[in-house]
Amino acid sequence: MSQTITINLPDDTKSALNDAANEDGLSESALVEKAVADYLFIRRFRSLRERLMSQGKDLTDQDVFDIVS
């Protein structure tokens, strides 16, 4: 199930979004969806890495990536 959200973007950001979507052959919606998913993955990755490092775990970024994936 998908849900609709509304966001406000400055004109220059909206223009850059449109250009990037056209260059990548995606709709603006698909590009924003991908960007949010990428951001949330990176956020989860960093949080997990920080938590594991604070526990004294000696893991590489690849180890953390494998856990998050």
mmCIF file of the N, C-alpha and C atoms, coordinates in Angstrom:
data_MODEL
# 
_entry.id   MODEL 
# 
loop_
_atom_site.group_PDB 
_atom_site.id 
_atom_site.type_symbol 
_atom_site.label_atom_id 
_atom_site.label_alt_id 
_atom_site.label_comp_id 
_atom_site.label_asym_id 
_atom_site.label_entity_id 
_atom_site.label_seq_id 
_atom_site.pdbx_PDB_ins_code 
_atom_site.Cartn_x 
_atom_site.Cartn_y 
_atom_site.Cartn_z 
_atom_site.occupancy 
_atom_site.B_iso_or_equiv 
_atom_site.pdbx_formal_charge 
_atom_site.auth_seq_id 
_atom_site.auth_comp_id 
_atom_site.auth_asym_id 
_atom_site.auth_atom_id 
_atom_site.pdbx_PDB_model_num 
ATOM 1   N N  . MET A 1 1  ? 0.846  -1.172 0.000   1.00 0.00 ? 1  MET A N  1 
ATOM 2   C CA . MET A 1 1  ? 0.000  0.000  0.000   1.00 0.00 ? 1  MET A CA 1 
ATOM 3   C C  . MET A 1 1  ? 0.894  1.239  0.000   1.00 0.00 ? 1  MET A C  1 
ATOM 4   N N  . SER A 1 2  ? 0.545  2.193  -0.765  1.00 0.00 ? 2  SER A N  1 
ATOM 5   C CA . SER A 1 2  ? 1.307  3.443  -0.762  1.00 0.00 ? 2  SER A CA 1 
ATOM 6   C C  . SER A 1 2  ? 0.415  4.582  -0.283  1.00 0.00 ? 2  SER A C  1 
ATOM 7   N N  . GLN A 1 3  ? 1.074  5.589  0.239   1.00 0.00 ? 3  GLN A N  1 
ATOM 8   C CA . GLN A 1 3  ? 0.361  6.753  0.735   1.00 0.00 ? 3  GLN A CA 1 
ATOM 9   C C  . GLN A 1 3  ? 0.964  7.994  0.109   1.00 0.00 ? 3  GLN A C  1 
ATOM 10  N N  . THR A 1 4  ? 0.158  9.015  0.009   1.00 0.00 ? 4  THR A N  1 
ATOM 11  C CA . THR A 1 4  ? 0.595  10.274 -0.580  1.00 0.00 ? 4  THR A CA 1 
ATOM 12  C C  . THR A 1 4  ? 0.978  11.241 0.524   1.00 0.00 ? 4  THR A C  1 
ATOM 13  N N  . ILE A 1 5  ? 2.108  11.932 0.312   1.00 0.00 ? 5  ILE A N  1 
ATOM 14  C CA . ILE A 1 5  ? 2.493  13.023 1.200   1.00 0.00 ? 5  ILE A CA 1 
ATOM 15  C C  . ILE A 1 5  ? 2.717  14.254 0.332   1.00 0.00 ? 5  ILE A C  1 
ATOM 16  N N  . THR A 1 6  ? 2.634  15.394 0.949   1.00 0.00 ? 6  THR A N  1 
ATOM 17  C CA . THR A 1 6  ? 2.879  16.647 0.240   1.00 0.00 ? 6  THR A CA 1 
ATOM 18  C C  . THR A 1 6  ? 4.097  17.299 0.859   1.00 0.00 ? 6  THR A C  1 
ATOM 19  N N  . ILE A 1 7  ? 5.023  17.755 0.012   1.00 0.00 ? 7  ILE A N  1 
ATOM 20  C CA . ILE A 1 7  ? 6.201  18.458 0.504   1.00 0.00 ? 7  ILE A CA 1 
ATOM 21  C C  . ILE A 1 7  ? 6.335  19.783 -0.240  1.00 0.00 ? 7  ILE A C  1 
ATOM 22  N N  . ASN A 1 8  ? 6.956  20.717 0.415   1.00 0.00 ? 8  ASN A N  1 
ATOM 23  C CA . ASN A 1 8  ? 7.249  22.004 -0.208  1.00 0.00 ? 8  ASN A CA 1 
ATOM 24  C C  . ASN A 1 8  ? 8.746  22.077 -0.464  1.00 0.00 ? 8  ASN A C  1 
ATOM 25  N N  . LEU A 1 9  ? 9.115  22.435 -1.674  1.00 0.00 ? 9  LEU A N  1 
ATOM 26  C CA . LEU A 1 9  ? 10.514 22.556 -2.054  1.00 0.00 ? 9  LEU A CA 1 
ATOM 27  C C  . LEU A 1 9  ? 10.781 23.951 -2.590  1.00 0.00 ? 9  LEU A C  1 
ATOM 28  N N  . PRO A 1 10 ? 11.957 24.488 -2.297  1.00 0.00 ? 10 PRO A N  1 
ATOM 29  C CA . PRO A 1 10 ? 12.330 25.753 -2.938  1.00 0.00 ? 10 PRO A CA 1 
ATOM 30  C C  . PRO A 1 10 ? 12.383 25.546 -4.459  1.00 0.00 ? 10 PRO A C  1 
ATOM 31  N N  . ASP A 1 11 ? 12.187 26.618 -5.197  1.00 0.00 ? 11 ASP A N  1 
ATOM 32  C CA . ASP A 1 11 ? 12.148 26.516 -6.663  1.00 0.00 ? 11 ASP A CA 1 
ATOM 33  C C  . ASP A 1 11 ? 13.395 25.855 -7.238  1.00 0.00 ? 11 ASP A C  1 
ATOM 34  N N  . ASP A 1 12 ? 14.577 26.206 -6.716  1.00 0.00 ? 12 ASP A N  1 
ATOM 35  C CA . ASP A 1 12 ? 15.802 25.642 -7.272  1.00 0.00 ? 12 ASP A CA 1 
ATOM 36  C C  . ASP A 1 12 ? 15.918 24.140 -6.982  1.00 0.00 ? 12 ASP A C  1 
ATOM 37  N N  . THR A 1 13 ? 15.432 23.713 -5.823  1.00 0.00 ? 13 THR A N  1 
ATOM 38  C CA . THR A 1 13 ? 15.452 22.278 -5.501  1.00 0.00 ? 13 THR A CA 1 
ATOM 39  C C  . THR A 1 13 ? 14.462 21.534 -6.386  1.00 0.00 ? 13 THR A C  1 
ATOM 40  N N  . LYS A 1 14 ? 13.299 22.093 -6.595  1.00 0.00 ? 14 LYS A N  1 
ATOM 41  C CA . LYS A 1 14 ? 12.282 21.464 -7.456  1.00 0.00 ? 14 LYS A CA 1 
ATOM 42  C C  . LYS A 1 14 ? 12.805 21.339 -8.881  1.00 0.00 ? 14 LYS A C  1 
ATOM 43  N N  . SER A 1 15 ? 13.484 22.375 -9.358  1.00 0.00 ? 15 SER A N  1 
ATOM 44  C CA . SER A 1 15 ? 14.051 22.336 -10.701 1.00 0.00 ? 15 SER A CA 1 
ATOM 45  C C  . SER A 1 15 ? 15.132 21.264 -10.808 1.00 0.00 ? 15 SER A C  1 
ATOM 46  N N  . ALA A 1 16 ? 15.990 21.185 -9.782  1.00 0.00 ? 16 ALA A N  1 
ATOM 47  C CA . ALA A 1 16 ? 17.046 20.166 -9.781  1.00 0.00 ? 16 ALA A CA 1 
ATOM 48  C C  . ALA A 1 16 ? 16.440 18.767 -9.710  1.00 0.00 ? 16 ALA A C  1 
ATOM 49  N N  . LEU A 1 17 ? 15.360 18.599 -8.949  1.00 0.00 ? 17 LEU A N  1 
ATOM 50  C CA . LEU A 1 17 ? 14.669 17.318 -8.865  1.00 0.00 ? 17 LEU A CA 1 
ATOM 51  C C  . LEU A 1 17 ? 14.122 16.922 -10.226 1.00 0.00 ? 17 LEU A C  1 
ATOM 52  N N  . ASN A 1 18 ? 13.502 17.864 -10.899 1.00 0.00 ? 18 ASN A N  1 
ATOM 53  C CA . ASN A 1 18 ? 12.954 17.607 -12.229 1.00 0.00 ? 18 ASN A CA 1 
ATOM 54  C C  . ASN A 1 18 ? 14.064 17.206 -13.194 1.00 0.00 ? 18 ASN A C  1 
ATOM 55  N N  . ASP A 1 19 ? 15.166 17.933 -13.186 1.00 0.00 ? 19 ASP A N  1 
ATOM 56  C CA . ASP A 1 19 ? 16.296 17.624 -14.072 1.00 0.00 ? 19 ASP A CA 1 
ATOM 57  C C  . ASP A 1 19 ? 16.855 16.233 -13.782 1.00 0.00 ? 19 ASP A C  1 
ATOM 58  N N  . ALA A 1 20 ? 17.048 15.914 -12.496 1.00 0.00 ? 20 ALA A N  1 
ATOM 59  C CA . ALA A 1 20 ? 17.610 14.616 -12.118 1.00 0.00 ? 20 ALA A CA 1 
ATOM 60  C C  . ALA A 1 20 ? 16.669 13.478 -12.510 1.00 0.00 ? 20 ALA A C  1 
ATOM 61  N N  . ALA A 1 21 ? 15.379 13.683 -12.295 1.00 0.00 ? 21 ALA A N  1 
ATOM 62  C CA . ALA A 1 21 ? 14.402 12.654 -12.653 1.00 0.00 ? 21 ALA A CA 1 
ATOM 63  C C  . ALA A 1 21 ? 14.429 12.402 -14.156 1.00 0.00 ? 21 ALA A C  1 
ATOM 64  N N  . ASN A 1 22 ? 14.483 13.472 -14.937 1.00 0.00 ? 22 ASN A N  1 
ATOM 65  C CA . ASN A 1 22 ? 14.541 13.313 -16.394 1.00 0.00 ? 22 ASN A CA 1 
ATOM 66  C C  . ASN A 1 22 ? 15.818 12.598 -16.822 1.00 0.00 ? 22 ASN A C  1 
ATOM 67  N N  . GLU A 1 23 ? 16.946 12.990 -16.229 1.00 0.00 ? 23 GLU A N  1 
ATOM 68  C CA . GLU A 1 23 ? 18.225 12.358 -16.576 1.00 0.00 ? 23 GLU A CA 1 
ATOM 69  C C  . GLU A 1 23 ? 18.239 10.876 -16.220 1.00 0.00 ? 23 GLU A C  1 
ATOM 70  N N  . ASP A 1 24 ? 17.603 10.526 -15.098 1.00 0.00 ? 24 ASP A N  1 
ATOM 71  C CA . ASP A 1 24 ? 17.594 9.135  -14.646 1.00 0.00 ? 24 ASP A CA 1 
ATOM 72  C C  . ASP A 1 24 ? 16.441 8.328  -15.238 1.00 0.00 ? 24 ASP A C  1 
ATOM 73  N N  . GLY A 1 25 ? 15.563 8.983  -15.991 1.00 0.00 ? 25 GLY A N  1 
ATOM 74  C CA . GLY A 1 25 ? 14.432 8.280  -16.595 1.00 0.00 ? 25 GLY A CA 1 
ATOM 75  C C  . GLY A 1 25 ? 13.392 7.843  -15.576 1.00 0.00 ? 25 GLY A C  1 
ATOM 76  N N  . LEU A 1 26 ? 13.264 8.631  -14.505 1.00 0.00 ? 26 LEU A N  1 
ATOM 77  C CA . LEU A 1 26 ? 12.306 8.322  -13.448 1.00 0.00 ? 26 LEU A CA 1 
ATOM 78  C C  . LEU A 1 26 ? 11.297 9.455  -13.317 1.00 0.00 ? 26 LEU A C  1 
ATOM 79  N N  . SER A 1 27 ? 10.177 9.141  -12.694 1.00 0.00 ? 27 SER A N  1 
ATOM 80  C CA . SER A 1 27 ? 9.259  10.219 -12.328 1.00 0.00 ? 27 SER A CA 1 
ATOM 81  C C  . SER A 1 27 ? 9.842  10.917 -11.102 1.00 0.00 ? 27 SER A C  1 
ATOM 82  N N  . GLU A 1 28 ? 9.405  12.128 -10.851 1.00 0.00 ? 28 GLU A N  1 
ATOM 83  C CA . GLU A 1 28 ? 9.853  12.824 -9.648  1.00 0.00 ? 28 GLU A CA 1 
ATOM 84  C C  . GLU A 1 28 ? 9.472  12.023 -8.406  1.00 0.00 ? 28 GLU A C  1 
ATOM 85  N N  . SER A 1 29 ? 8.294  11.447 -8.421  1.00 0.00 ? 29 SER A N  1 
ATOM 86  C CA . SER A 1 29 ? 7.839  10.652 -7.285  1.00 0.00 ? 29 SER A CA 1 
ATOM 87  C C  . SER A 1 29 ? 8.761  9.454  -7.047  1.00 0.00 ? 29 SER A C  1 
ATOM 88  N N  . ALA A 1 30 ? 9.124  8.757  -8.107  1.00 0.00 ? 30 ALA A N  1 
ATOM 89  C CA . ALA A 1 30 ? 10.006 7.590  -7.976  1.00 0.00 ? 30 ALA A CA 1 
ATOM 90  C C  . ALA A 1 30 ? 11.384 8.001  -7.471  1.00 0.00 ? 30 ALA A C  1 
ATOM 91  N N  . LEU A 1 31 ? 11.879 9.143  -7.949  1.00 0.00 ? 31 LEU A N  1 
ATOM 92  C CA . LEU A 1 31 ? 13.183 9.613  -7.499  1.00 0.00 ? 31 LEU A CA 1 
ATOM 93  C C  . LEU A 1 31 ? 13.148 9.990  -6.024  1.00 0.00 ? 31 LEU A C  1 
ATOM 94  N N  . VAL A 1 32 ? 12.101 10.673 -5.594  1.00 0.00 ? 32 VAL A N  1 
ATOM 95  C CA . VAL A 1 32 ? 11.971 11.038 -4.178  1.00 0.00 ? 32 VAL A CA 1 
ATOM 96  C C  . VAL A 1 32 ? 11.827 9.781  -3.329  1.00 0.00 ? 32 VAL A C  1 
ATOM 97  N N  . GLU A 1 33 ? 11.043 8.812  -3.785  1.00 0.00 ? 33 GLU A N  1 
ATOM 98  C CA . GLU A 1 33 ? 10.885 7.556  -3.049  1.00 0.00 ? 33 GLU A CA 1 
ATOM 99  C C  . GLU A 1 33 ? 12.234 6.863  -2.875  1.00 0.00 ? 33 GLU A C  1 
ATOM 100 N N  . LYS A 1 34 ? 13.023 6.816  -3.948  1.00 0.00 ? 34 LYS A N  1 
ATOM 101 C CA . LYS A 1 34 ? 14.353 6.202  -3.879  1.00 0.00 ? 34 LYS A CA 1 
ATOM 102 C C  . LYS A 1 34 ? 15.266 6.975  -2.935  1.00 0.00 ? 34 LYS A C  1 
ATOM 103 N N  . ALA A 1 35 ? 15.228 8.294  -3.006  1.00 0.00 ? 35 ALA A N  1 
ATOM 104 C CA . ALA A 1 35 ? 16.079 9.120  -2.151  1.00 0.00 ? 35 ALA A CA 1 
ATOM 105 C C  . ALA A 1 35 ? 15.728 8.916  -0.677  1.00 0.00 ? 35 ALA A C  1 
ATOM 106 N N  . VAL A 1 36 ? 14.449 8.846  -0.367  1.00 0.00 ? 36 VAL A N  1 
ATOM 107 C CA . VAL A 1 36 ? 14.030 8.637  1.022   1.00 0.00 ? 36 VAL A CA 1 
ATOM 108 C C  . VAL A 1 36 ? 14.446 7.244  1.485   1.00 0.00 ? 36 VAL A C  1 
ATOM 109 N N  . ALA A 1 37 ? 14.247 6.232  0.644   1.00 0.00 ? 37 ALA A N  1 
ATOM 110 C CA . ALA A 1 37 ? 14.650 4.869  1.008   1.00 0.00 ? 37 ALA A CA 1 
ATOM 111 C C  . ALA A 1 37 ? 16.162 4.805  1.243   1.00 0.00 ? 37 ALA A C  1 
ATOM 112 N N  . ASP A 1 38 ? 16.945 5.445  0.373   1.00 0.00 ? 38 ASP A N  1 
ATOM 113 C CA . ASP A 1 38 ? 18.403 5.476  0.546   1.00 0.00 ? 38 ASP A CA 1 
ATOM 114 C C  . ASP A 1 38 ? 18.782 6.172  1.841   1.00 0.00 ? 38 ASP A C  1 
ATOM 115 N N  . TYR A 1 39 ? 18.148 7.300  2.127   1.00 0.00 ? 39 TYR A N  1 
ATOM 116 C CA . TYR A 1 39 ? 18.426 8.042  3.354   1.00 0.00 ? 39 TYR A CA 1 
ATOM 117 C C  . TYR A 1 39 ? 18.120 7.186  4.585   1.00 0.00 ? 39 TYR A C  1 
ATOM 118 N N  . LEU A 1 40 ? 16.971 6.519  4.580   1.00 0.00 ? 40 LEU A N  1 
ATOM 119 C CA . LEU A 1 40 ? 16.586 5.709  5.726   1.00 0.00 ? 40 LEU A CA 1 
ATOM 120 C C  . LEU A 1 40 ? 17.539 4.530  5.913   1.00 0.00 ? 40 LEU A C  1 
ATOM 121 N N  . PHE A 1 41 ? 18.018 3.943  4.816   1.00 0.00 ? 41 PHE A N  1 
ATOM 122 C CA . PHE A 1 41 ? 18.997 2.856  4.913   1.00 0.00 ? 41 PHE A CA 1 
ATOM 123 C C  . PHE A 1 41 ? 20.294 3.364  5.540   1.00 0.00 ? 41 PHE A C  1 
ATOM 124 N N  . ILE A 1 42 ? 20.782 4.497  5.045   1.00 0.00 ? 42 ILE A N  1 
ATOM 125 C CA . ILE A 1 42 ? 22.029 5.066  5.567   1.00 0.00 ? 42 ILE A CA 1 
ATOM 126 C C  . ILE A 1 42 ? 21.864 5.431  7.042   1.00 0.00 ? 42 ILE A C  1 
ATOM 127 N N  . ARG A 1 43 ? 20.716 5.986  7.385   1.00 0.00 ? 43 ARG A N  1 
ATOM 128 C CA . ARG A 1 43 ? 20.444 6.352  8.779   1.00 0.00 ? 43 ARG A CA 1 
ATOM 129 C C  . ARG A 1 43 ? 20.459 5.112  9.668   1.00 0.00 ? 43 ARG A C  1 
ATOM 130 N N  . ARG A 1 44 ? 19.832 4.045  9.199   1.00 0.00 ? 44 ARG A N  1 
ATOM 131 C CA . ARG A 1 44 ? 19.813 2.782  9.945   1.00 0.00 ? 44 ARG A CA 1 
ATOM 132 C C  . ARG A 1 44 ? 21.221 2.209  10.064  1.00 0.00 ? 44 ARG A C  1 
ATOM 133 N N  . PHE A 1 45 ? 21.976 2.264  8.978   1.00 0.00 ? 45 PHE A N  1 
ATOM 134 C CA . PHE A 1 45 ? 23.351 1.784  8.955   1.00 0.00 ? 45 PHE A CA 1 
ATOM 135 C C  . PHE A 1 45 ? 24.194 2.522  9.990   1.00 0.00 ? 45 PHE A C  1 
ATOM 136 N N  . ARG A 1 46 ? 24.123 3.852  9.974   1.00 0.00 ? 46 ARG A N  1 
ATOM 137 C CA . ARG A 1 46 ? 24.923 4.652  10.911  1.00 0.00 ? 46 ARG A CA 1 
ATOM 138 C C  . ARG A 1 46 ? 24.532 4.382  12.354  1.00 0.00 ? 46 ARG A C  1 
ATOM 139 N N  . SER A 1 47 ? 23.243 4.261  12.606  1.00 0.00 ? 47 SER A N  1 
ATOM 140 C CA . SER A 1 47 ? 22.763 3.999  13.952  1.00 0.00 ? 47 SER A CA 1 
ATOM 141 C C  . SER A 1 47 ? 23.272 2.646  14.449  1.00 0.00 ? 47 SER A C  1 
ATOM 142 N N  . LEU A 1 48 ? 23.173 1.638  13.604  1.00 0.00 ? 48 LEU A N  1 
ATOM 143 C CA . LEU A 1 48 ? 23.633 0.308  13.985  1.00 0.00 ? 48 LEU A CA 1 
ATOM 144 C C  . LEU A 1 48 ? 25.143 0.303  14.193  1.00 0.00 ? 48 LEU A C  1 
ATOM 145 N N  . ARG A 1 49 ? 25.875 0.952  13.297  1.00 0.00 ? 49 ARG A N  1 
ATOM 146 C CA . ARG A 1 49 ? 27.332 1.005  13.429  1.00 0.00 ? 49 ARG A CA 1 
ATOM 147 C C  . ARG A 1 49 ? 27.712 1.690  14.742  1.00 0.00 ? 49 ARG A C  1 
ATOM 148 N N  . GLU A 1 50 ? 27.059 2.796  15.050  1.00 0.00 ? 50 GLU A N  1 
ATOM 149 C CA . GLU A 1 50 ? 27.350 3.516  16.293  1.00 0.00 ? 50 GLU A CA 1 
ATOM 150 C C  . GLU A 1 50 ? 27.054 2.656  17.516  1.00 0.00 ? 50 GLU A C  1 
ATOM 151 N N  . ARG A 1 51 ? 25.918 1.978  17.482  1.00 0.00 ? 51 ARG A N  1 
ATOM 152 C CA . ARG A 1 51 ? 25.536 1.129  18.607  1.00 0.00 ? 51 ARG A CA 1 
ATOM 153 C C  . ARG A 1 51 ? 26.519 -0.024 18.790  1.00 0.00 ? 51 ARG A C  1 
ATOM 154 N N  . LEU A 1 52 ? 26.919 -0.662 17.702  1.00 0.00 ? 52 LEU A N  1 
ATOM 155 C CA . LEU A 1 52 ? 27.851 -1.778 17.792  1.00 0.00 ? 52 LEU A CA 1 
ATOM 156 C C  . LEU A 1 52 ? 29.237 -1.316 18.239  1.00 0.00 ? 52 LEU A C  1 
ATOM 157 N N  . MET A 1 53 ? 29.663 -0.166 17.750  1.00 0.00 ? 53 MET A N  1 
ATOM 158 C CA . MET A 1 53 ? 30.972 0.344  18.136  1.00 0.00 ? 53 MET A CA 1 
ATOM 159 C C  . MET A 1 53 ? 30.985 0.726  19.614  1.00 0.00 ? 53 MET A C  1 
ATOM 160 N N  . SER A 1 54 ? 29.876 1.248  20.123  1.00 0.00 ? 54 SER A N  1 
ATOM 161 C CA . SER A 1 54 ? 29.816 1.616  21.535  1.00 0.00 ? 54 SER A CA 1 
ATOM 162 C C  . SER A 1 54 ? 29.846 0.384  22.428  1.00 0.00 ? 54 SER A C  1 
ATOM 163 N N  . GLN A 1 55 ? 29.512 -0.770 21.879  1.00 0.00 ? 55 GLN A N  1 
ATOM 164 C CA . GLN A 1 55 ? 29.556 -2.029 22.625  1.00 0.00 ? 55 GLN A CA 1 
ATOM 165 C C  . GLN A 1 55 ? 30.934 -2.690 22.509  1.00 0.00 ? 55 GLN A C  1 
ATOM 166 N N  . GLY A 1 56 ? 31.849 -2.001 21.835  1.00 0.00 ? 56 GLY A N  1 
ATOM 167 C CA . GLY A 1 56 ? 33.198 -2.527 21.705  1.00 0.00 ? 56 GLY A CA 1 
ATOM 168 C C  . GLY A 1 56 ? 33.357 -3.556 20.601  1.00 0.00 ? 56 GLY A C  1 
ATOM 169 N N  . LYS A 1 57 ? 32.375 -3.656 19.732  1.00 0.00 ? 57 LYS A N  1 
ATOM 170 C CA . LYS A 1 57 ? 32.473 -4.598 18.615  1.00 0.00 ? 57 LYS A CA 1 
ATOM 171 C C  . LYS A 1 57 ? 33.445 -4.048 17.586  1.00 0.00 ? 57 LYS A C  1 
ATOM 172 N N  . ASP A 1 58 ? 34.300 -4.881 17.081  1.00 0.00 ? 58 ASP A N  1 
ATOM 173 C CA . ASP A 1 58 ? 35.286 -4.486 16.082  1.00 0.00 ? 58 ASP A CA 1 
ATOM 174 C C  . ASP A 1 58 ? 34.806 -4.957 14.713  1.00 0.00 ? 58 ASP A C  1 
ATOM 175 N N  . LEU A 1 59 ? 33.928 -4.158 14.099  1.00 0.00 ? 59 LEU A N  1 
ATOM 176 C CA . LEU A 1 59 ? 33.338 -4.526 12.819  1.00 0.00 ? 59 LEU A CA 1 
ATOM 177 C C  . LEU A 1 59 ? 33.734 -3.530 11.746  1.00 0.00 ? 59 LEU A C  1 
ATOM 178 N N  . THR A 1 60 ? 33.841 -4.027 10.540  1.00 0.00 ? 60 THR A N  1 
ATOM 179 C CA . THR A 1 60 ? 34.082 -3.143 9.401   1.00 0.00 ? 60 THR A CA 1 
ATOM 180 C C  . THR A 1 60 ? 32.742 -2.598 8.910   1.00 0.00 ? 60 THR A C  1 
ATOM 181 N N  . ASP A 1 61 ? 32.801 -1.581 8.061   1.00 0.00 ? 61 ASP A N  1 
ATOM 182 C CA . ASP A 1 61 ? 31.563 -1.074 7.460   1.00 0.00 ? 61 ASP A CA 1 
ATOM 183 C C  . ASP A 1 61 ? 30.862 -2.180 6.688   1.00 0.00 ? 61 ASP A C  1 
ATOM 184 N N  . GLN A 1 62 ? 31.629 -3.063 6.049   1.00 0.00 ? 62 GLN A N  1 
ATOM 185 C CA . GLN A 1 62 ? 31.024 -4.178 5.302   1.00 0.00 ? 62 GLN A CA 1 
ATOM 186 C C  . GLN A 1 62 ? 30.269 -5.108 6.239   1.00 0.00 ? 62 GLN A C  1 
ATOM 187 N N  . ASP A 1 63 ? 30.812 -5.371 7.426   1.00 0.00 ? 63 ASP A N  1 
ATOM 188 C CA . ASP A 1 63 ? 30.116 -6.202 8.407   1.00 0.00 ? 63 ASP A CA 1 
ATOM 189 C C  . ASP A 1 63 ? 28.773 -5.568 8.770   1.00 0.00 ? 63 ASP A C  1 
ATOM 190 N N  . VAL A 1 64 ? 28.773 -4.274 9.028   1.00 0.00 ? 64 VAL A N  1 
ATOM 191 C CA . VAL A 1 64 ? 27.540 -3.578 9.398   1.00 0.00 ? 64 VAL A CA 1 
ATOM 192 C C  . VAL A 1 64 ? 26.568 -3.594 8.224   1.00 0.00 ? 64 VAL A C  1 
ATOM 193 N N  . PHE A 1 65 ? 27.082 -3.356 7.010   1.00 0.00 ? 65 PHE A N  1 
ATOM 194 C CA . PHE A 1 65 ? 26.241 -3.391 5.812   1.00 0.00 ? 65 PHE A CA 1 
ATOM 195 C C  . PHE A 1 65 ? 25.557 -4.746 5.681   1.00 0.00 ? 65 PHE A C  1 
ATOM 196 N N  . ASP A 1 66 ? 26.316 -5.816 5.911   1.00 0.00 ? 66 ASP A N  1 
ATOM 197 C CA . ASP A 1 66 ? 25.759 -7.163 5.806   1.00 0.00 ? 66 ASP A CA 1 
ATOM 198 C C  . ASP A 1 66 ? 24.645 -7.379 6.838   1.00 0.00 ? 66 ASP A C  1 
ATOM 199 N N  . ILE A 1 67 ? 24.804 -6.816 8.037   1.00 0.00 ? 67 ILE A N  1 
ATOM 200 C CA . ILE A 1 67 ? 23.788 -6.942 9.077   1.00 0.00 ? 67 ILE A CA 1 
ATOM 201 C C  . ILE A 1 67 ? 22.527 -6.159 8.702   1.00 0.00 ? 67 ILE A C  1 
ATOM 202 N N  . VAL A 1 68 ? 22.719 -4.950 8.156   1.00 0.00 ? 68 VAL A N  1 
ATOM 203 C CA . VAL A 1 68 ? 21.586 -4.082 7.815   1.00 0.00 ? 68 VAL A CA 1 
ATOM 204 C C  . VAL A 1 68 ? 20.825 -4.623 6.601   1.00 0.00 ? 68 VAL A C  1 
ATOM 205 N N  . SER A 1 69 ? 21.529 -5.206 5.670   1.00 0.00 ? 69 SER A N  1 
ATOM 206 C CA . SER A 1 69 ? 20.907 -5.670 4.416   1.00 0.00 ? 69 SER A CA 1 
ATOM 207 C C  . SER A 1 69 ? 19.993 -6.852 4.606   1.00 0.00 ? 69 SER A C  1 
# 
